[in-house]
Amino acid sequence: MSLDKQTVQKVAKLARIAITEEEADKMVGELGGILQWVEQLGEVDTDNVEPLANVANIELRLRADEVSDGGIQQDVLANAPESMEGFFVVPKVVE
């Protein structure tokens, strides 16, 4: 895929990056090289490669899903300006 200066300027505008004319000229070659590299990656055969979550093959330690700091609803609601039936009361913001 070939890039021109106008395409680079459009991408910069979409990314909200201010670049000068000289920087745009320089970026044409750099972005073109990046796109060529990405195209090369698309040619790699990955049919028999399993996805990895971590390159070190580390097993994560799991813990029981237990409530460890519950039962303090009244303490939490004590900080609220207003509460009702165990919940915070907030002003209506949508009509």
C-alpha positions as CSV (number, residue, x, y, z in Angstrom):
1,M,0.0,0.0,0.0
2,S,1.4,3.3,-1.0
3,L,0.8,6.5,0.9
4,D,0.9,10.1,-0.3
5,K,1.3,13.3,1.6
6,Q,-2.5,14.0,1.6
7,T,-3.3,10.7,3.2
8,V,-0.7,11.3,5.9
9,Q,-2.2,14.7,6.6
10,K,-5.7,13.2,6.8
11,V,-4.6,10.5,9.2
12,A,-2.9,13.1,11.3
13,K,-6.1,15.2,11.3
14,L,-8.2,12.2,12.3
15,A,-5.8,11.5,15.1
16,R,-5.8,15.1,16.1
17,I,-2.0,15.4,15.7
18,A,-0.6,18.7,14.4
19,I,2.2,18.1,11.9
20,T,4.1,20.5,9.6
21,E,4.6,20.0,5.9
22,E,8.1,18.8,6.5
23,E,6.9,16.3,9.1
24,A,4.3,15.1,6.7
25,D,6.9,14.5,4.0
26,K,9.0,12.5,6.5
27,M,6.0,10.5,7.7
28,V,5.1,9.3,4.2
29,G,8.1,7.1,4.1
30,E,7.9,6.0,7.8
31,L,4.2,5.1,7.6
32,G,4.7,3.3,4.3
33,G,7.4,1.2,5.9
34,I,5.2,0.4,8.8
35,L,2.4,-0.7,6.5
36,Q,4.7,-2.9,4.5
37,W,5.9,-4.6,7.7
38,V,2.3,-5.2,8.8
39,E,1.6,-6.7,5.3
40,Q,4.6,-9.1,5.9
41,L,3.1,-10.2,9.2
42,G,-0.1,-11.1,7.4
43,E,1.9,-13.6,5.3
44,V,3.1,-15.6,8.3
45,D,1.6,-19.0,8.6
46,T,0.0,-19.2,12.1
47,D,-2.4,-22.1,11.4
48,N,-0.9,-24.5,14.0
49,V,0.1,-21.9,16.6
50,E,-2.0,-21.7,19.8
51,P,-2.8,-18.3,21.2
52,L,-0.7,-17.3,24.3
53,A,-1.8,-15.3,27.3
54,N,1.8,-15.1,28.6
55,V,5.1,-16.1,26.9
56,A,6.4,-17.6,30.2
57,N,3.5,-20.2,30.5
58,I,2.6,-19.1,34.0
59,E,-0.4,-20.5,35.7
60,L,-2.4,-17.9,37.7
61,R,-3.2,-18.7,41.3
62,L,-7.0,-18.7,41.8
63,R,-8.7,-17.9,45.1
64,A,-12.1,-18.5,46.3
65,D,-14.7,-15.8,45.5
66,E,-15.7,-14.8,49.0
67,V,-17.0,-11.6,50.4
68,S,-14.3,-10.4,52.8
69,D,-15.4,-6.9,53.7
70,G,-19.2,-7.1,53.6
71,G,-21.9,-6.4,56.1
72,I,-21.1,-2.8,56.5
73,Q,-23.9,-1.3,54.5
74,Q,-25.0,1.1,57.4
75,D,-21.5,2.3,57.8
76,V,-21.2,3.1,54.1
77,L,-24.6,4.8,54.0
78,A,-23.7,6.9,57.0
79,N,-21.5,9.0,54.6
80,A,-24.4,9.7,52.2
81,P,-26.4,13.0,52.4
82,E,-29.5,11.0,51.9
83,S,-30.4,7.2,51.7
84,M,-33.5,5.2,51.4
85,E,-34.1,1.5,51.9
86,G,-30.4,0.7,51.9
87,F,-29.5,2.7,48.8
88,F,-28.0,6.1,48.0
89,V,-30.6,8.7,46.9
90,V,-29.4,10.9,44.1
91,P,-31.1,13.8,42.2
92,K,-32.9,12.9,39.0
93,V,-30.9,14.0,36.0
94,V,-33.0,12.7,33.1
95,E,-36.5,13.9,32.4
